[in-house]
Amino acid sequence: MPRSWEARLDNVTTHFWPVLEVDGNWLTGVRSLARVDGSYLSGIEFIWIESGYVFLLWTGGVAFAAAFLWYVWVALRATARIVRARHDAVGAAAAASFTTLIVTAVLMALDPHLTLRGSADLTFALLALALAAPVMASRRSGSSAAADPA
């Protein structure tokens, strides 16, 4: 394992997991600030959470983590349905959305910075193109099947 990954794993296991284990903090979360103060003698002001899933538990507990997983599951199913049904720009946006969601779910295990900054904006834009565009097009045409984008 690379040294930088070892340091991140050490930070998570030393500074964050023990706090999550106390008083059922993993159920409700600890606080919205995703950092702890660094040791005075180390010269490090803050130690940041280096795992997206630990970040979810830290900030909102099981409910927040479950909400994220539910969002990924629902969005994956919806975009997969569109990818299979469409072979136009909407299908391409759905394929990109599907890929982005998979990458986000995997990379959340490694580092929340990879998934929370910027890429979330792109993911939501792709989801809007994939999921809202078919609904809007069917509404404009007067179709009654507006609720089913596939």
VMD Tcl script that builds the backbone (N, CA, C; Angstrom):
set m [mol new atoms 450]
animate dup $m
set s [atomselect $m all]
$s set {name element resname resid chain x y z} {
  {N N MET 1 A 0.853 -1.172 0.000}
  {CA C MET 1 A 0.000 0.000 0.000}
  {C C MET 1 A 0.903 1.241 0.000}
  {N N PRO 2 A 0.578 2.248 -0.816}
  {CA C PRO 2 A 1.395 3.479 -0.835}
  {C C PRO 2 A 1.409 4.165 0.527}
  {N N ARG 3 A 2.502 4.872 0.822}
  {CA C ARG 3 A 2.641 5.550 2.118}
  {C C ARG 3 A 1.505 6.528 2.382}
  {N N SER 4 A 1.060 7.249 1.340}
  {CA C SER 4 A -0.015 8.217 1.548}
  {C C SER 4 A -1.309 7.515 1.964}
  {N N TRP 5 A -1.553 6.311 1.424}
  {CA C TRP 5 A -2.746 5.562 1.812}
  {C C TRP 5 A -2.612 5.044 3.238}
  {N N GLU 6 A -1.408 4.630 3.611}
  {CA C GLU 6 A -1.184 4.174 4.986}
  {C C GLU 6 A -1.453 5.303 5.967}
  {N N ALA 7 A -0.995 6.515 5.636}
  {CA C ALA 7 A -1.225 7.673 6.506}
  {C C ALA 7 A -2.719 7.978 6.614}
  {N N ARG 8 A -3.418 7.881 5.514}
  {CA C ARG 8 A -4.867 8.140 5.546}
  {C C ARG 8 A -5.588 7.097 6.382}
  {N N LEU 9 A -5.241 5.840 6.193}
  {CA C LEU 9 A -5.862 4.771 6.974}
  {C C LEU 9 A -5.551 4.955 8.460}
  {N N ASP 10 A -4.323 5.330 8.772}
  {CA C ASP 10 A -3.946 5.584 10.156}
  {C C ASP 10 A -4.768 6.733 10.742}
  {N N ASN 11 A -4.949 7.796 9.991}
  {CA C ASN 11 A -5.753 8.927 10.469}
  {C C ASN 11 A -7.190 8.504 10.761}
  {N N VAL 12 A -7.776 7.731 9.856}
  {CA C VAL 12 A -9.163 7.294 10.043}
  {C C VAL 12 A -9.281 6.379 11.253}
  {N N THR 13 A -8.369 5.409 11.378}
  {CA C THR 13 A -8.466 4.448 12.478}
  {C C THR 13 A -8.078 5.048 13.822}
  {N N THR 14 A -7.205 6.045 13.814}
  {CA C THR 14 A -6.744 6.647 15.068}
  {C C THR 14 A -7.650 7.770 15.554}
  {N N HIS 15 A -8.123 8.602 14.647}
  {CA C HIS 15 A -8.820 9.832 15.052}
  {C C HIS 15 A -10.330 9.802 14.862}
  {N N PHE 16 A -10.833 8.998 13.942}
  {CA C PHE 16 A -12.259 9.066 13.633}
  {C C PHE 16 A -13.048 7.839 14.079}
  {N N TRP 17 A -12.573 6.638 13.802}
  {CA C TRP 17 A -13.308 5.446 14.198}
  {C C TRP 17 A -13.517 5.362 15.706}
  {N N PRO 18 A -12.516 5.671 16.526}
  {CA C PRO 18 A -12.767 5.599 17.970}
  {C C PRO 18 A -13.883 6.545 18.440}
  {N N VAL 19 A -13.974 7.725 17.840}
  {CA C VAL 19 A -15.035 8.669 18.220}
  {C C VAL 19 A -16.391 8.161 17.735}
  {N N LEU 20 A -16.425 7.556 16.550}
  {CA C LEU 20 A -17.679 7.007 16.036}
  {C C LEU 20 A -18.187 5.858 16.900}
  {N N GLU 21 A -17.283 5.102 17.517}
  {CA C GLU 21 A -17.670 3.949 18.324}
  {C C GLU 21 A -18.221 4.338 19.694}
  {N N VAL 22 A -17.962 5.536 20.151}
  {CA C VAL 22 A -18.380 5.973 21.481}
  {C C VAL 22 A -19.845 6.411 21.458}
  {N N ASP 23 A -20.605 5.972 22.431}
  {CA C ASP 23 A -21.987 6.414 22.648}
  {C C ASP 23 A -22.876 6.291 21.414}
  {N N GLY 24 A -22.611 5.356 20.554}
  {CA C GLY 24 A -23.451 5.170 19.372}
  {C C GLY 24 A -23.376 6.316 18.377}
  {N N ASN 25 A -22.251 7.023 18.348}
  {CA C ASN 25 A -22.105 8.134 17.404}
  {C C ASN 25 A -22.290 7.697 15.951}
  {N N TRP 26 A -22.002 6.451 15.646}
  {CA C TRP 26 A -22.167 5.965 14.282}
  {C C TRP 26 A -23.635 5.963 13.867}
  {N N LEU 27 A -24.541 5.945 14.852}
  {CA C LEU 27 A -25.973 5.974 14.549}
  {C C LEU 27 A -26.451 7.376 14.172}
  {N N THR 28 A -25.981 8.373 14.890}
  {CA C THR 28 A -26.502 9.731 14.708}
  {C C THR 28 A -25.487 10.706 14.117}
  {N N GLY 29 A -24.234 10.324 14.067}
  {CA C GLY 29 A -23.202 11.230 13.588}
  {C C GLY 29 A -22.555 11.983 14.732}
  {N N VAL 30 A -21.444 12.600 14.441}
  {CA C VAL 30 A -20.686 13.312 15.462}
  {C C VAL 30 A -20.921 14.811 15.323}
  {N N ARG 31 A -20.594 15.348 14.168}
  {CA C ARG 31 A -20.809 16.770 13.879}
  {C C ARG 31 A -20.614 16.997 12.391}
  {N N SER 32 A -21.029 18.142 11.929}
  {CA C SER 32 A -20.943 18.408 10.492}
  {C C SER 32 A -19.533 18.770 10.036}
  {N N LEU 33 A -18.697 19.187 10.944}
  {CA C LEU 33 A -17.317 19.520 10.615}
  {C C LEU 33 A -16.523 18.229 10.438}
  {N N ALA 34 A -15.970 18.021 9.257}
  {CA C ALA 34 A -15.323 16.748 8.914}
  {C C ALA 34 A -13.837 16.758 9.236}
  {N N ARG 35 A -13.500 17.214 10.416}
  {CA C ARG 35 A -12.098 17.262 10.815}
  {C C ARG 35 A -12.008 17.206 12.338}
  {N N VAL 36 A -10.806 16.897 12.796}
  {CA C VAL 36 A -10.486 16.993 14.219}
  {C C VAL 36 A -9.216 17.824 14.326}
  {N N ASP 37 A -8.997 18.383 15.492}
  {CA C ASP 37 A -7.781 19.168 15.705}
  {C C ASP 37 A -6.563 18.263 15.720}
  {N N GLY 38 A -5.511 18.720 15.082}
  {CA C GLY 38 A -4.256 17.977 15.085}
  {C C GLY 38 A -3.541 18.149 16.408}
  {N N SER 39 A -2.582 17.314 16.626}
  {CA C SER 39 A -1.778 17.390 17.839}
  {C C SER 39 A -1.000 18.706 17.861}
  {N N TYR 40 A -0.926 19.325 19.013}
  {CA C TYR 40 A -0.262 20.628 19.149}
  {C C TYR 40 A 1.197 20.563 18.709}
  {N N LEU 41 A 1.880 19.507 19.058}
  {CA C LEU 41 A 3.300 19.405 18.758}
  {C C LEU 41 A 3.596 18.953 17.333}
  {N N SER 42 A 2.594 18.468 16.620}
  {CA C SER 42 A 2.833 17.946 15.269}
  {C C SER 42 A 2.953 19.047 14.221}
  {N N GLY 43 A 2.412 20.207 14.524}
  {CA C GLY 43 A 2.407 21.282 13.543}
  {C C GLY 43 A 1.269 21.166 12.547}
  {N N ILE 44 A 0.441 20.141 12.688}
  {CA C ILE 44 A -0.721 19.955 11.819}
  {C C ILE 44 A -1.931 20.544 12.529}
  {N N GLU 45 A -2.539 21.534 11.889}
  {CA C GLU 45 A -3.670 22.204 12.527}
  {C C GLU 45 A -4.908 21.307 12.590}
  {N N PHE 46 A -5.234 20.658 11.453}
  {CA C PHE 46 A -6.425 19.801 11.398}
  {C C PHE 46 A -6.100 18.475 10.724}
  {N N ILE 47 A -6.829 17.447 11.138}
  {CA C ILE 47 A -6.773 16.149 10.474}
  {C C ILE 47 A -8.155 15.934 9.871}
  {N N TRP 48 A -8.170 15.731 8.573}
  {CA C TRP 48 A -9.423 15.625 7.835}
  {C C TRP 48 A -9.793 14.162 7.619}
  {N N ILE 49 A -11.098 13.907 7.504}
  {CA C ILE 49 A -11.571 12.559 7.219}
  {C C ILE 49 A -11.128 12.182 5.813}
  {N N GLU 50 A -10.554 11.013 5.680}
  {CA C GLU 50 A -10.014 10.568 4.397}
  {C C GLU 50 A -10.799 9.412 3.794}
  {N N SER 51 A -12.043 9.264 4.185}
  {CA C SER 51 A -12.902 8.237 3.602}
  {C C SER 51 A -14.300 8.821 3.473}
  {N N GLY 52 A -14.884 8.690 2.306}
  {CA C GLY 52 A -16.212 9.237 2.078}
  {C C GLY 52 A -17.280 8.576 2.924}
  {N N TYR 53 A -17.172 7.262 3.112}
  {CA C TYR 53 A -18.177 6.572 3.905}
  {C C TYR 53 A -18.039 6.902 5.390}
  {N N VAL 54 A -16.817 7.062 5.865}
  {CA C VAL 54 A -16.629 7.510 7.245}
  {C C VAL 54 A -17.142 8.943 7.383}
  {N N PHE 55 A -16.938 9.750 6.357}
  {CA C PHE 55 A -17.466 11.120 6.348}
  {C C PHE 55 A -18.985 11.105 6.487}
  {N N LEU 56 A -19.660 10.224 5.769}
  {CA C LEU 56 A -21.118 10.149 5.866}
  {C C LEU 56 A -21.559 9.755 7.276}
  {N N LEU 57 A -20.891 8.763 7.856}
  {CA C LEU 57 A -21.227 8.357 9.225}
  {C C LEU 57 A -20.911 9.471 10.229}
  {N N TRP 58 A -19.809 10.171 10.025}
  {CA C TRP 58 A -19.370 11.239 10.926}
  {C C TRP 58 A -20.361 12.402 10.911}
  {N N THR 59 A -20.830 12.772 9.738}
  {CA C THR 59 A -21.676 13.965 9.645}
  {C C THR 59 A -23.155 13.689 9.867}
  {N N GLY 60 A -23.626 12.475 9.562}
  {CA C GLY 60 A -25.054 12.235 9.704}
  {C C GLY 60 A -25.447 10.857 10.166}
  {N N GLY 61 A -24.469 10.035 10.485}
  {CA C GLY 61 A -24.770 8.710 10.992}
  {C C GLY 61 A -25.304 7.764 9.937}
  {N N VAL 62 A -25.938 6.710 10.414}
  {CA C VAL 62 A -26.439 5.661 9.536}
  {C C VAL 62 A -27.473 6.206 8.551}
  {N N ALA 63 A -28.319 7.120 8.990}
  {CA C ALA 63 A -29.353 7.663 8.099}
  {C C ALA 63 A -28.732 8.372 6.895}
  {N N PHE 64 A -27.671 9.129 7.120}
  {CA C PHE 64 A -27.015 9.850 6.035}
  {C C PHE 64 A -26.323 8.879 5.078}
  {N N ALA 65 A -25.653 7.888 5.627}
  {CA C ALA 65 A -24.996 6.876 4.791}
  {C C ALA 65 A -26.030 6.083 4.005}
  {N N ALA 66 A -27.130 5.713 4.651}
  {CA C ALA 66 A -28.193 4.974 3.965}
  {C C ALA 66 A -28.832 5.829 2.873}
  {N N ALA 67 A -29.007 7.106 3.124}
  {CA C ALA 67 A -29.581 8.001 2.107}
  {C C ALA 67 A -28.670 8.078 0.882}
  {N N PHE 68 A -27.369 8.151 1.100}
  {CA C PHE 68 A -26.435 8.178 -0.025}
  {C C PHE 68 A -26.515 6.883 -0.822}
  {N N LEU 69 A -26.505 5.749 -0.143}
  {CA C LEU 69 A -26.572 4.461 -0.832}
  {C C LEU 69 A -27.905 4.298 -1.572}
  {N N TRP 70 A -28.993 4.775 -0.978}
  {CA C TRP 70 A -30.286 4.709 -1.643}
  {C C TRP 70 A -30.290 5.589 -2.893}
  {N N TYR 71 A -29.744 6.790 -2.788}
  {CA C TYR 71 A -29.633 7.687 -3.943}
  {C C TYR 71 A -28.853 7.007 -5.074}
  {N N VAL 72 A -27.722 6.406 -4.758}
  {CA C VAL 72 A -26.910 5.742 -5.779}
  {C C VAL 72 A -27.700 4.588 -6.402}
  {N N TRP 73 A -28.358 3.772 -5.586}
  {CA C TRP 73 A -29.114 2.626 -6.093}
  {C C TRP 73 A -30.247 3.072 -7.025}
  {N N VAL 74 A -31.037 4.045 -6.601}
  {CA C VAL 74 A -32.169 4.513 -7.407}
  {C C VAL 74 A -31.674 5.149 -8.709}
  {N N ALA 75 A -30.641 5.979 -8.617}
  {CA C ALA 75 A -30.106 6.635 -9.809}
  {C C ALA 75 A -29.484 5.627 -10.770}
  {N N LEU 76 A -28.801 4.619 -10.253}
  {CA C LEU 76 A -28.232 3.576 -11.120}
  {C C LEU 76 A -29.329 2.824 -11.865}
  {N N ARG 77 A -30.376 2.454 -11.168}
  {CA C ARG 77 A -31.477 1.724 -11.820}
  {C C ARG 77 A -32.150 2.573 -12.886}
  {N N ALA 78 A -32.381 3.842 -12.588}
  {CA C ALA 78 A -33.054 4.724 -13.549}
  {C C ALA 78 A -32.183 4.969 -14.778}
  {N N THR 79 A -30.898 5.230 -14.556}
  {CA C THR 79 A -30.030 5.493 -15.710}
  {C C THR 79 A -29.791 4.225 -16.529}
  {N N ALA 80 A -29.688 3.085 -15.890}
  {CA C ALA 80 A -29.501 1.825 -16.627}
  {C C ALA 80 A -30.698 1.557 -17.531}
  {N N ARG 81 A -31.893 1.836 -17.044}
  {CA C ARG 81 A -33.100 1.648 -17.842}
  {C C ARG 81 A -33.062 2.545 -19.093}
  {N N ILE 82 A -32.607 3.769 -18.931}
  {CA C ILE 82 A -32.543 4.701 -20.064}
  {C C ILE 82 A -31.438 4.293 -21.037}
  {N N VAL 83 A -30.302 3.854 -20.512}
  {CA C VAL 83 A -29.196 3.421 -21.385}
  {C C VAL 83 A -29.654 2.289 -22.299}
  {N N ARG 84 A -30.405 1.355 -21.758}
  {CA C ARG 84 A -30.887 0.228 -22.564}
  {C C ARG 84 A -31.928 0.648 -23.600}
  {N N ALA 85 A -32.692 1.693 -23.296}
  {CA C ALA 85 A -33.812 2.071 -24.160}
  {C C ALA 85 A -33.462 3.132 -25.201}
  {N N ARG 86 A -32.444 3.936 -24.949}
  {CA C ARG 86 A -32.183 5.079 -25.839}
  {C C ARG 86 A -30.775 5.007 -26.402}
  {N N HIS 87 A -30.651 5.438 -27.640}
  {CA C HIS 87 A -29.352 5.450 -28.309}
  {C C HIS 87 A -29.088 6.827 -28.916}
  {N N ASP 88 A -29.508 7.852 -28.203}
  {CA C ASP 88 A -29.326 9.226 -28.651}
  {C C ASP 88 A -28.539 9.986 -27.583}
  {N N ALA 89 A -28.612 11.305 -27.610}
  {CA C ALA 89 A -27.866 12.115 -26.641}
  {C C ALA 89 A -28.317 11.844 -25.210}
  {N N VAL 90 A -29.602 11.597 -25.029}
  {CA C VAL 90 A -30.113 11.281 -23.691}
  {C C VAL 90 A -29.529 9.953 -23.204}
  {N N GLY 91 A -29.436 8.974 -24.087}
  {CA C GLY 91 A -28.813 7.698 -23.730}
  {C C GLY 91 A -27.350 7.865 -23.379}
  {N N ALA 92 A -26.657 8.746 -24.099}
  {CA C ALA 92 A -25.245 9.012 -23.783}
  {C C ALA 92 A -25.112 9.681 -22.423}
  {N N ALA 93 A -26.014 10.627 -22.115}
  {CA C ALA 93 A -25.990 11.275 -20.796}
  {C C ALA 93 A -26.296 10.253 -19.704}
  {N N ALA 94 A -27.203 9.336 -19.981}
  {CA C ALA 94 A -27.525 8.289 -19.006}
  {C C ALA 94 A -26.330 7.364 -18.787}
  {N N ALA 95 A -25.638 7.014 -19.869}
  {CA C ALA 95 A -24.446 6.160 -19.737}
  {C C ALA 95 A -23.358 6.865 -18.937}
  {N N ALA 96 A -23.170 8.152 -19.191}
  {CA C ALA 96 A -22.184 8.922 -18.427}
  {C C ALA 96 A -22.608 9.030 -16.966}
  {N N SER 97 A -23.902 9.220 -16.721}
  {CA C SER 97 A -24.406 9.275 -15.340}
  {C C SER 97 A -24.173 7.957 -14.624}
  {N N PHE 98 A -24.480 6.857 -15.290}
  {CA C PHE 98 A -24.292 5.530 -14.706}
  {C C PHE 98 A -22.827 5.323 -14.331}
  {N N THR 99 A -21.939 5.654 -15.251}
  {CA C THR 99 A -20.503 5.502 -15.000}
  {C C THR 99 A -20.043 6.383 -13.849}
  {N N THR 100 A -20.508 7.616 -13.832}
  {CA C THR 100 A -20.135 8.549 -12.764}
  {C C THR 100 A -20.596 8.044 -11.406}
  {N N LEU 101 A -21.795 7.484 -11.345}
  {CA C LEU 101 A -22.313 6.969 -10.080}
  {C C LEU 101 A -21.489 5.780 -9.578}
  {N N ILE 102 A -21.095 4.897 -10.480}
  {CA C ILE 102 A -20.260 3.754 -10.091}
  {C C ILE 102 A -18.913 4.249 -9.575}
  {N N VAL 103 A -18.292 5.155 -10.307}
  {CA C VAL 103 A -16.985 5.694 -9.902}
  {C C VAL 103 A -17.102 6.385 -8.545}
  {N N THR 104 A -18.160 7.158 -8.356}
  {CA C THR 104 A -18.363 7.844 -7.076}
  {C C THR 104 A -18.508 6.849 -5.937}
  {N N ALA 105 A -19.317 5.822 -6.128}
  {CA C ALA 105 A -19.532 4.827 -5.072}
  {C C ALA 105 A -18.233 4.117 -4.704}
  {N N VAL 106 A -17.396 3.832 -5.686}
  {CA C VAL 106 A -16.120 3.158 -5.410}
  {C C VAL 106 A -15.132 4.113 -4.749}
  {N N LEU 107 A -15.006 5.307 -5.301}
  {CA C LEU 107 A -14.006 6.242 -4.775}
  {C C LEU 107 A -14.371 6.817 -3.409}
  {N N MET 108 A -15.643 6.738 -3.024}
  {CA C MET 108 A -16.030 7.205 -1.692}
  {C C MET 108 A -15.302 6.419 -0.603}
  {N N ALA 109 A -14.898 5.202 -0.896}
  {CA C ALA 109 A -14.157 4.408 0.090}
  {C C ALA 109 A -12.764 4.983 0.314}
  {N N LEU 110 A -12.223 5.636 -0.696}
  {CA C LEU 110 A -10.848 6.125 -0.613}
  {C C LEU 110 A -10.737 7.555 -0.116}
  {N N ASP 111 A -11.532 8.452 -0.685}
  {CA C ASP 111 A -11.340 9.860 -0.355}
  {C C ASP 111 A -12.575 10.667 -0.727}
  {N N PRO 112 A -13.181 11.368 0.231}
  {CA C PRO 112 A -14.370 12.156 -0.092}
  {C C PRO 112 A -14.064 13.344 -0.991}
  {N N HIS 113 A -12.837 13.825 -1.001}
  {CA C HIS 113 A -12.506 14.985 -1.819}
  {C C HIS 113 A -12.666 14.690 -3.305}
  {N N LEU 114 A -12.471 13.438 -3.688}
  {CA C LEU 114 A -12.602 13.064 -5.088}
  {C C LEU 114 A -14.051 13.096 -5.545}
  {N N THR 115 A -14.971 12.949 -4.617}
  {CA C THR 115 A -16.374 12.831 -5.002}
  {C C THR 115 A -17.228 14.008 -4.571}
  {N N LEU 116 A -16.819 14.776 -3.624}
  {CA C LEU 116 A -17.669 15.839 -3.108}
  {C C LEU 116 A -17.414 17.204 -3.742}
  {N N ARG 117 A -16.270 17.405 -4.309}
  {CA C ARG 117 A -15.959 18.700 -4.901}
  {C C ARG 117 A -16.029 18.617 -6.415}
  {N N GLY 118 A -16.871 19.406 -7.015}
  {CA C GLY 118 A -16.907 19.491 -8.469}
  {C C GLY 118 A -17.581 18.321 -9.146}
  {N N SER 119 A -17.193 17.114 -8.808}
  {CA C SER 119 A -17.774 15.967 -9.501}
  {C C SER 119 A -19.248 15.804 -9.171}
  {N N ALA 120 A -19.668 16.218 -7.975}
  {CA C ALA 120 A -21.093 16.160 -7.644}
  {C C ALA 120 A -21.876 17.089 -8.560}
  {N N ASP 121 A -21.334 18.259 -8.854}
  {CA C ASP 121 A -22.007 19.177 -9.772}
  {C C ASP 121 A -22.175 18.541 -11.141}
  {N N LEU 122 A -21.148 17.895 -11.637}
  {CA C LEU 122 A -21.223 17.231 -12.937}
  {C C LEU 122 A -22.207 16.073 -12.897}
  {N N THR 123 A -22.194 15.314 -11.824}
  {CA C THR 123 A -23.111 14.184 -11.706}
  {C C THR 123 A -24.559 14.652 -11.760}
  {N N PHE 124 A -24.891 15.700 -11.029}
  {CA C PHE 124 A -26.266 16.187 -11.020}
  {C C PHE 124 A -26.664 16.749 -12.383}
  {N N ALA 125 A -25.739 17.397 -13.075}
  {CA C ALA 125 A -26.041 17.899 -14.420}
  {C C ALA 125 A -26.299 16.739 -15.385}
  {N N LEU 126 A -25.481 15.701 -15.307}
  {CA C LEU 126 A -25.682 14.532 -16.165}
  {C C LEU 126 A -26.998 13.830 -15.842}
  {N N LEU 127 A -27.308 13.708 -14.562}
  {CA C LEU 127 A -28.582 13.096 -14.175}
  {C C LEU 127 A -29.760 13.920 -14.684}
  {N N ALA 128 A -29.642 15.233 -14.639}
  {CA C ALA 128 A -30.715 16.085 -15.154}
  {C C ALA 128 A -30.898 15.869 -16.647}
  {N N LEU 129 A -29.796 15.803 -17.387}
  {CA C LEU 129 A -29.897 15.560 -18.826}
  {C C LEU 129 A -30.518 14.198 -19.122}
  {N N ALA 130 A -30.136 13.204 -18.343}
  {CA C ALA 130 A -30.605 11.847 -18.596}
  {C C ALA 130 A -32.034 11.622 -18.124}
  {N N LEU 131 A -32.393 12.163 -16.976}
  {CA C LEU 131 A -33.687 11.846 -16.376}
  {C C LEU 131 A -34.763 12.893 -16.646}
  {N N ALA 132 A -34.395 14.154 -16.665}
  {CA C ALA 132 A -35.400 15.203 -16.837}
  {C C ALA 132 A -35.686 15.487 -18.304}
  {N N ALA 133 A -34.693 15.371 -19.164}
  {CA C ALA 133 A -34.904 15.685 -20.582}
  {C C ALA 133 A -36.002 14.836 -21.217}
  {N N PRO 134 A -36.042 13.533 -20.999}
  {CA C PRO 134 A -37.129 12.741 -21.597}
  {C C PRO 134 A -38.505 13.142 -21.057}
  {N N VAL 135 A -38.591 13.468 -19.784}
  {CA C VAL 135 A -39.864 13.871 -19.193}
  {C C VAL 135 A -40.314 15.197 -19.794}
  {N N MET 136 A -39.399 16.135 -19.920}
  {CA C MET 136 A -39.743 17.445 -20.487}
  {C C MET 136 A -40.146 17.307 -21.949}
  {N N ALA 137 A -39.469 16.465 -22.707}
  {CA C ALA 137 A -39.805 16.274 -24.118}
  {C C ALA 137 A -41.197 15.677 -24.268}
  {N N SER 138 A -41.540 14.715 -23.414}
  {CA C SER 138 A -42.865 14.103 -23.514}
  {C C SER 138 A -43.949 15.081 -23.078}
  {N N ARG 139 A -43.652 15.958 -22.149}
  {CA C ARG 139 A -44.632 16.980 -21.738}
  {C C ARG 139 A -44.871 17.967 -22.873}
  {N N ARG 140 A -43.796 18.341 -23.563}
  {CA C ARG 140 A -43.945 19.277 -24.675}
  {C C ARG 140 A -44.767 18.672 -25.806}
  {N N SER 141 A -44.618 17.376 -26.007}
  {CA C SER 141 A -45.357 16.727 -27.092}
  {C C SER 141 A -46.774 16.342 -26.683}
  {N N GLY 142 A -47.077 16.502 -25.386}
  {CA C GLY 142 A -48.428 16.201 -24.912}
  {C C GLY 142 A -48.664 14.739 -24.627}
  {N N SER 143 A -47.614 13.962 -24.546}
  {CA C SER 143 A -47.738 12.537 -24.272}
  {C C SER 143 A -48.169 12.314 -22.838}
  {N N SER 144 A -48.945 11.277 -22.606}
  {CA C SER 144 A -49.398 10.961 -21.251}
  {C C SER 144 A -48.387 10.113 -20.496}
  {N N ALA 145 A -47.352 9.638 -21.166}
  {CA C ALA 145 A -46.347 8.781 -20.529}
  {C C ALA 145 A -45.169 9.610 -20.027}
  {N N ALA 146 A -45.443 10.805 -19.525}
  {CA C ALA 146 A -44.387 11.714 -19.085}
  {C C ALA 146 A -43.625 11.173 -17.890}
  {N N ALA 147 A -44.238 10.334 -17.092}
  {CA C ALA 147 A -43.579 9.856 -15.891}
  {C C ALA 147 A -42.570 8.747 -16.179}
  {N N ASP 148 A -42.626 8.135 -17.356}
  {CA C ASP 148 A -41.738 7.025 -17.664}
  {C C ASP 148 A -40.743 7.442 -18.748}
  {N N PRO 149 A -39.511 7.874 -18.335}
  {CA C PRO 149 A -38.547 8.365 -19.312}
  {C C PRO 149 A -37.983 7.254 -20.200}
  {N N ALA 150 A -38.157 5.999 -19.825}
  {CA C ALA 150 A -37.620 4.901 -20.637}
  {C C ALA 150 A -38.618 4.574 -21.695}
}
mol reanalyze $m
mol bondsrecalc $m
mol representation Tube
mol addrep $m
